[in-house]
Amino acid sequence: MAWQSSEPIIVTLTRDPEPSAATTITQIVVGSLGLAGFMLFASVLLGGLVAFLLVRRHRRRPPEMDHLPSVSPFAQGPPSAPVP
């Protein structure tokens, strides 16, 4: 079991001798528009890549190949020869 130190922790707060330049509302708006623009560009690029891959997959293997043929007597299919 760990024991805590009984000595107090003292934190001293000091002020900077020269205050730094304050961030303006213009800098915040321009920064957020830059971030939103980057996110928009990334999402369009990723969406285009996913769409390209899906179209390519569809052309190589059409969805009809993923399903078994229907065995329903009501389904449209090639005509069969009459049973004698």
KEBADO-422881 format. One record per residue (C-alpha): residue number from 1; x, z, y. Coordinates in nm, 3 decimals, padded with zeros to 5 digits. Layout:
<pts>
pt i:NUM px:X pz:Z py:Y
...
</pts>
This chain:
<pts>
pt i:1 px:00.000 pz:00.000 py:00.000
pt i:2 px:00.143 pz:-00.101 py:00.339
pt i:3 px:00.164 pz:00.156 py:00.614
pt i:4 px:00.086 pz:00.069 py:00.974
pt i:5 px:00.333 pz:00.149 py:01.244
pt i:6 px:00.225 pz:00.439 py:01.463
pt i:7 px:00.397 pz:00.296 py:01.771
pt i:8 px:00.162 pz:00.133 py:02.023
pt i:9 px:00.191 pz:-00.236 py:02.107
pt i:10 px:00.227 pz:-00.292 py:02.480
pt i:11 px:00.155 pz:-00.634 py:02.630
pt i:12 px:00.261 pz:-00.706 py:02.986
pt i:13 px:00.077 pz:-00.982 py:03.173
pt i:14 px:00.263 pz:-01.156 py:03.453
pt i:15 px:00.163 pz:-01.423 py:03.698
pt i:16 px:00.359 pz:-01.744 py:03.737
pt i:17 px:00.540 pz:-01.752 py:04.069
pt i:18 px:00.428 pz:-02.112 py:04.129
pt i:19 px:00.086 pz:-02.211 py:03.996
pt i:20 px:00.082 pz:-02.540 py:03.809
pt i:21 px:-00.128 pz:-02.835 py:03.924
pt i:22 px:-00.491 pz:-02.788 py:03.829
pt i:23 px:-00.662 pz:-03.038 py:03.603
pt i:24 px:-00.915 pz:-03.242 py:03.797
pt i:25 px:-01.250 pz:-03.368 py:03.677
pt i:26 px:-01.116 pz:-03.724 py:03.701
pt i:27 px:-00.840 pz:-03.646 py:03.454
pt i:28 px:-01.091 pz:-03.493 py:03.213
pt i:29 px:-01.329 pz:-03.792 py:03.234
pt i:30 px:-01.049 pz:-04.047 py:03.192
pt i:31 px:-00.909 pz:-03.853 py:02.897
pt i:32 px:-01.247 pz:-03.831 py:02.724
pt i:33 px:-01.314 pz:-04.202 py:02.779
pt i:34 px:-00.976 pz:-04.280 py:02.628
pt i:35 px:-01.052 pz:-04.066 py:02.324
pt i:36 px:-01.401 pz:-04.215 py:02.286
pt i:37 px:-01.258 pz:-04.565 py:02.318
pt i:38 px:-01.000 pz:-04.495 py:02.048
pt i:39 px:-01.267 pz:-04.351 py:01.816
pt i:40 px:-01.492 pz:-04.654 py:01.879
pt i:41 px:-01.206 pz:-04.894 py:01.803
pt i:42 px:-01.114 pz:-04.704 py:01.485
pt i:43 px:-01.476 pz:-04.698 py:01.362
pt i:44 px:-01.525 pz:-05.072 py:01.426
pt i:45 px:-01.198 pz:-05.149 py:01.248
pt i:46 px:-01.286 pz:-04.929 py:00.949
pt i:47 px:-01.642 pz:-05.069 py:00.933
pt i:48 px:-01.510 pz:-05.425 py:00.935
pt i:49 px:-01.266 pz:-05.344 py:00.656
pt i:50 px:-01.538 pz:-05.185 py:00.440
pt i:51 px:-01.773 pz:-05.479 py:00.503
pt i:52 px:-01.499 pz:-05.727 py:00.410
pt i:53 px:-01.429 pz:-05.543 py:00.085
pt i:54 px:-01.800 pz:-05.524 py:-00.005
pt i:55 px:-01.854 pz:-05.897 py:00.061
pt i:56 px:-01.547 pz:-05.983 py:-00.143
pt i:57 px:-01.665 pz:-05.766 py:-00.432
pt i:58 px:-02.013 pz:-05.919 py:-00.415
pt i:59 px:-01.873 pz:-06.272 py:-00.433
pt i:60 px:-01.650 pz:-06.194 py:-00.731
pt i:61 px:-01.913 pz:-06.001 py:-00.921
pt i:62 px:-02.274 pz:-06.062 py:-00.816
pt i:63 px:-02.518 pz:-05.772 py:-00.856
pt i:64 px:-02.705 pz:-05.965 py:-01.128
pt i:65 px:-02.410 pz:-05.902 py:-01.360
pt i:66 px:-02.458 pz:-05.525 py:-01.329
pt i:67 px:-02.809 pz:-05.526 py:-01.480
pt i:68 px:-02.919 pz:-05.580 py:-01.837
pt i:69 px:-03.165 pz:-05.863 py:-01.899
pt i:70 px:-03.529 pz:-05.768 py:-01.891
pt i:71 px:-03.712 pz:-05.722 py:-02.221
pt i:72 px:-04.056 pz:-05.704 py:-02.066
pt i:73 px:-04.308 pz:-05.965 py:-02.190
pt i:74 px:-04.434 pz:-05.996 py:-01.831
pt i:75 px:-04.094 pz:-06.086 py:-01.685
pt i:76 px:-04.020 pz:-06.443 py:-01.583
pt i:77 px:-03.769 pz:-06.606 py:-01.809
pt i:78 px:-03.697 pz:-06.928 py:-01.991
pt i:79 px:-03.991 pz:-07.058 py:-02.190
pt i:80 px:-03.972 pz:-06.982 py:-02.558
pt i:81 px:-04.082 pz:-07.201 py:-02.843
pt i:82 px:-04.429 pz:-07.124 py:-02.979
pt i:83 px:-04.438 pz:-06.919 py:-03.297
pt i:84 px:-04.595 pz:-07.115 py:-03.591
</pts>
